[in-house]
Amino acid sequence: MTPQIFFDAIMLGFEYSLLAMGVYITFRVLDLADLTVDGSFGFGMACSGVLTMAGQPYLGLIAGIAAGAAAGCVTGLLITKAKINPLLAGIVTMTGLYSVNIYVMGAPNVSLLNAVRCYDPLYQALGGDAGLLSVDGVKMAFIIAIVALAVAINAAFLHTETGLAMRAAGDNEEMSRASSINTNAMKVAGLALGNALTGLTGAILAQYQGFADLGSGTGMVIVGLASVIIGEVFGGWRSVTWGLCCAVAGSVVYRLIIQLALALNLLDANALKLVSAIIVAAFMAVPAVRQTFKDRKLRRDARSAMERLLAEDAAALAGATGEED
């Protein structure tokens, strides 16, 4: 793996880390399996692409956040008001957003190659081609700043009264309702927050890769889950702030794993979705495998202790018999 490929993988990992944070909020904080992610990612990308082509790249990022939040609200209302199963509600919203994205873009894809993108003003302000940072360096600095800001804002929010109520609703809905917490409102707010981060991911990625495509959102829920699970396997469970940071780290590690497999010719580009699914399944099975080995060790230790006690009892019995003789 060349240094440039390694750098690109890390930068892509940071770009998708916002998606990982969004999945962490819905999957871990709210304890909901949200499939809206595929649709809200494409919705944010479509809005960002259209506004960037119109010369408003930063407005495109804001629109991506709003688009994702709106998609999350729709799913939340389907769950809380229409009483639809969360998985089905996510599928309904995701399916509807496919047509919405076509209407927003007006075509299956939009090219941004000649448009001013979000990092271009920063690049020019730092001296352009004569500056200390290359275009890739400016891109990396820009995305790291956004990710750091997102982690700080979400961590601070989840420690507020509303954030704690949202976490309580995810941990124990019945007890939270008994404590006068509006769990339905917390679900809608949490889904809006998680999908807002997903929409922002799509909005940034559209400007970084130079195009917005209708099919880019396919499989994003697997990418987010893989990042969250990998982060938890290596980082463990400590706090929501730690969980958000681990989601970011997991996204970077996930991209490095994929890039390493491609560099070693272990798979081709057509197998990326399959490998993503295998990675998610493998890392989700790690806690169960660890517990199995712990249980086996406990059984071995218990068996050894029992055998030792039996041996001591037998020795004591033999000694008592000898004394009687």
Helices and strands as residue ranges (DSSP letters): H 3-24, I 25-29, H 37-53, H 57-80, H 86-105, E 109-111, H 120-125, G 128-130, H 135-157, H 161-171, H 173-178, H 183-209, E 211-213, H 220-235, H 240-263, G 269-271, H 272-324
